[in-house]
């Protein structure tokens, strides 16, 4: 079975490594201790603390496995080394003018694991991300949004 390619910015890779370290060195030992303490209370069949701790342990172990799997096949890409010459590429931060809203918004194009639109990071696989790739300052893009078609003008492209 072929793994999907996981692309990350260096900041995204650092955050995922930090999360993995925290899960393994802080959260995993804490939940093991909570399970041991709940076991000490006796009858496990009606022990809500034990059930909650076991559920938390399952989540932590699942997230550890997911992060280890993703990071083992991850490729960290530095947008400043791509020779993009002003074009929108993975990792670029793009400022857009939304004529409909009469406002500007900035997004960084990242991989799926890093995407967080509320924090200004959109996936290159999203409709907006796909519309932006290869464009440059001054270009207009049209995106199908839930509220209908939206037109944006690319104001700036930065490689941080």
C-alpha positions as a Markdown table, in Angstrom:
| # | Residue | x | y | z |
|---|---|---|---|---|
| 1 | Unk | 0.0 | 0.0 | 0.0 |
| 2 | Unk | 1.5 | 3.3 | -1.1 |
| 3 | Unk | 1.5 | 6.2 | 1.4 |
| 4 | Unk | 0.2 | 9.5 | 0.3 |
| 5 | Unk | 2.8 | 12.2 | 0.1 |
| 6 | Unk | 2.7 | 14.5 | 3.1 |
| 7 | Unk | 4.1 | 18.0 | 2.4 |
| 8 | Unk | 4.9 | 20.4 | 5.2 |
| 9 | Unk | 6.4 | 23.8 | 5.8 |
| 10 | Unk | 9.3 | 23.8 | 8.3 |
| 11 | Unk | 7.1 | 25.5 | 10.9 |
| 12 | Unk | 4.4 | 22.9 | 10.4 |
| 13 | Unk | 6.9 | 20.1 | 10.7 |
| 14 | Unk | 8.3 | 21.6 | 14.0 |
| 15 | Unk | 4.8 | 21.9 | 15.4 |
| 16 | Unk | 3.9 | 18.3 | 14.6 |
| 17 | Unk | 7.2 | 17.1 | 16.1 |
| 18 | Unk | 6.5 | 19.1 | 19.2 |
| 19 | Unk | 3.0 | 17.7 | 19.5 |
| 20 | Unk | 4.4 | 14.2 | 19.1 |
| 21 | Unk | 7.0 | 14.8 | 21.8 |
| 22 | Unk | 4.3 | 16.2 | 24.2 |
| 23 | Unk | 2.1 | 13.2 | 23.6 |
| 24 | Unk | 4.8 | 10.7 | 24.2 |
| 25 | Unk | 6.6 | 12.4 | 27.1 |
| 26 | Unk | 3.8 | 14.2 | 28.9 |
| 27 | Unk | 0.3 | 13.0 | 28.0 |
| 28 | Unk | 1.0 | 9.3 | 27.6 |
| 29 | Unk | 2.6 | 9.0 | 31.1 |
| 30 | Unk | -0.2 | 11.1 | 32.6 |
| 31 | Unk | -2.9 | 8.9 | 31.2 |
| 32 | Unk | -1.1 | 5.7 | 32.3 |
| 33 | Unk | -0.9 | 7.2 | 35.8 |
| 34 | Unk | -4.6 | 8.0 | 35.7 |
| 35 | Unk | -5.5 | 4.5 | 34.6 |
| 36 | Unk | -3.4 | 3.1 | 37.5 |
| 37 | Unk | -5.1 | 5.4 | 40.0 |
| 38 | Unk | -8.6 | 4.5 | 38.7 |
| 39 | Unk | -7.7 | 0.7 | 38.9 |
| 40 | Unk | -6.8 | 1.3 | 42.6 |
| 41 | Unk | -10.4 | 2.3 | 43.3 |
| 42 | Unk | -11.6 | -1.2 | 42.8 |
| 43 | Unk | -14.5 | -2.5 | 40.6 |
| 44 | Unk | -13.7 | -1.4 | 37.0 |
| 45 | Unk | -17.1 | -2.3 | 35.6 |
| 46 | Unk | -18.7 | 0.9 | 37.1 |
| 47 | Unk | -15.6 | 3.1 | 37.3 |
| 48 | Unk | -16.2 | 6.3 | 35.2 |
| 49 | Unk | -12.7 | 7.6 | 35.8 |
| 50 | Unk | -11.2 | 4.3 | 34.4 |
| 51 | Unk | -13.4 | 4.4 | 31.3 |
| 52 | Unk | -12.5 | 8.1 | 30.7 |
| 53 | Unk | -8.8 | 7.4 | 31.1 |
| 54 | Unk | -8.9 | 4.4 | 28.8 |
| 55 | Unk | -10.8 | 6.4 | 26.2 |
| 56 | Unk | -8.2 | 9.2 | 26.5 |
| 57 | Unk | -5.4 | 6.7 | 26.2 |
| 58 | Unk | -6.9 | 5.4 | 22.9 |
| 59 | Unk | -7.1 | 8.9 | 21.5 |
| 60 | Unk | -3.4 | 9.6 | 22.5 |
| 61 | Unk | -2.2 | 6.3 | 21.1 |
| 62 | Unk | -4.1 | 6.9 | 17.8 |
| 63 | Unk | -2.8 | 10.4 | 17.5 |
| 64 | Unk | 0.8 | 9.2 | 18.1 |
| 65 | Unk | 0.4 | 6.6 | 15.4 |
| 66 | Unk | -1.0 | 9.1 | 13.0 |
| 67 | Unk | 1.8 | 11.6 | 13.6 |
| 68 | Unk | 4.5 | 9.0 | 13.4 |
| 69 | Unk | 3.1 | 7.7 | 10.1 |
| 70 | Unk | 2.7 | 11.2 | 8.6 |
| 71 | Unk | 6.1 | 12.4 | 9.7 |
| 72 | Unk | 7.8 | 9.3 | 8.4 |
| 73 | Unk | 6.8 | 10.1 | 4.9 |
| 74 | Unk | 6.8 | 13.9 | 5.2 |
| 75 | Unk | 8.7 | 16.2 | 2.9 |
| 76 | Unk | 9.5 | 19.6 | 4.3 |
| 77 | Unk | 9.5 | 22.3 | 1.6 |
| 78 | Unk | 11.0 | 25.7 | 1.9 |
| 79 | Unk | 9.1 | 28.1 | -0.5 |
| 80 | Unk | 12.0 | 30.5 | -0.7 |
| 81 | Unk | 14.1 | 27.8 | -2.4 |
| 82 | Unk | 11.6 | 26.9 | -5.1 |
| 83 | Unk | 12.6 | 29.7 | -7.5 |
| 84 | Unk | 9.0 | 30.8 | -7.8 |
| 85 | Unk | 9.8 | 34.2 | -9.3 |
| 86 | Unk | 6.7 | 35.9 | -7.9 |
| 87 | Unk | 4.3 | 33.0 | -8.5 |
| 88 | Unk | 2.2 | 31.4 | -5.9 |
| 89 | Unk | 3.7 | 28.1 | -4.7 |
| 90 | Unk | 3.4 | 25.8 | -1.7 |
| 91 | Unk | 4.3 | 27.7 | 1.5 |
| 92 | Unk | 3.7 | 31.2 | 0.0 |
| 93 | Unk | 1.7 | 33.7 | 1.9 |
| 94 | Unk | -0.8 | 35.5 | -0.4 |
| 95 | Unk | -2.7 | 38.7 | 0.3 |
| 96 | Unk | -6.0 | 38.8 | -1.6 |
| 97 | Unk | -8.4 | 41.6 | -2.2 |
| 98 | Unk | -12.0 | 40.5 | -2.0 |
| 99 | Unk | -14.0 | 43.1 | -3.9 |
| 100 | Unk | -17.3 | 41.7 | -2.6 |
| 101 | Unk | -16.2 | 42.2 | 1.0 |
| 102 | Unk | -14.1 | 45.3 | 0.1 |
| 103 | Unk | -11.3 | 43.9 | 2.3 |
| 104 | Unk | -8.0 | 42.1 | 2.2 |
| 105 | Unk | -7.3 | 38.7 | 3.6 |
| 106 | Unk | -4.0 | 36.8 | 3.8 |
| 107 | Unk | -3.5 | 33.0 | 3.5 |
| 108 | Unk | -0.5 | 30.8 | 3.6 |
| 109 | Unk | -0.7 | 27.7 | 1.3 |
| 110 | Unk | 0.1 | 24.6 | 3.3 |
| 111 | Unk | -0.4 | 20.9 | 3.2 |
| 112 | Unk | -3.5 | 19.2 | 4.5 |
| 113 | Unk | -2.0 | 18.5 | 8.0 |
| 114 | Unk | -1.3 | 22.1 | 8.6 |
| 115 | Unk | -4.5 | 23.6 | 7.1 |
| 116 | Unk | -6.4 | 25.9 | 9.5 |
| 117 | Unk | -8.4 | 28.5 | 7.6 |
| 118 | Unk | -9.3 | 30.3 | 10.8 |
| 119 | Unk | -5.6 | 30.8 | 11.4 |
| 120 | Unk | -4.9 | 31.9 | 7.8 |
| 121 | Unk | -3.5 | 28.6 | 6.5 |
| 122 | Unk | -5.3 | 26.9 | 3.6 |
| 123 | Unk | -4.6 | 23.6 | 2.0 |
| 124 | Unk | -3.1 | 23.6 | -1.5 |
| 125 | Unk | -5.7 | 21.0 | -2.3 |
| 126 | Unk | -8.6 | 23.3 | -1.4 |
| 127 | Unk | -10.6 | 25.1 | -4.1 |
| 128 | Unk | -8.9 | 28.4 | -3.1 |
| 129 | Unk | -5.5 | 26.8 | -3.0 |
| 130 | Unk | -5.8 | 25.1 | -6.4 |
| 131 | Unk | -7.0 | 28.4 | -7.9 |
| 132 | Unk | -4.0 | 30.3 | -6.5 |
| 133 | Unk | -1.1 | 27.9 | -7.5 |
| 134 | Unk | 0.9 | 29.4 | -10.3 |
| 135 | Unk | -0.7 | 32.8 | -10.2 |
| 136 | Unk | 1.1 | 36.1 | -9.4 |
| 137 | Unk | 0.5 | 39.6 | -8.1 |
| 138 | Unk | -2.2 | 41.4 | -10.1 |
| 139 | Unk | -3.9 | 38.2 | -11.2 |
| 140 | Unk | -7.5 | 37.6 | -10.5 |
| 141 | Unk | -8.9 | 34.2 | -9.4 |
| 142 | Unk | -12.4 | 32.9 | -9.3 |
| 143 | Unk | -13.4 | 30.5 | -6.6 |
| 144 | Unk | -16.6 | 28.5 | -6.1 |
| 145 | Unk | -17.6 | 29.2 | -2.5 |
| 146 | Unk | -20.6 | 27.9 | -0.6 |
| 147 | Unk | -22.2 | 31.4 | -1.1 |
| 148 | Unk | -21.5 | 31.4 | -4.8 |
| 149 | Unk | -18.6 | 32.4 | -7.0 |
| 150 | Unk | -16.1 | 34.8 | -5.5 |
| 151 | Unk | -13.5 | 36.9 | -7.3 |
| 152 | Unk | -10.2 | 37.8 | -5.6 |
| 153 | Unk | -7.2 | 39.9 | -6.8 |
| 154 | Unk | -3.8 | 38.8 | -5.7 |
| 155 | Unk | -2.2 | 41.8 | -4.0 |
| 156 | Unk | 1.1 | 40.3 | -2.7 |
| 157 | Unk | 3.0 | 37.0 | -2.7 |
| 158 | Unk | 5.5 | 36.5 | 0.0 |
| 159 | Unk | 7.8 | 33.5 | 0.7 |
| 160 | Unk | 8.4 | 33.4 | 4.5 |
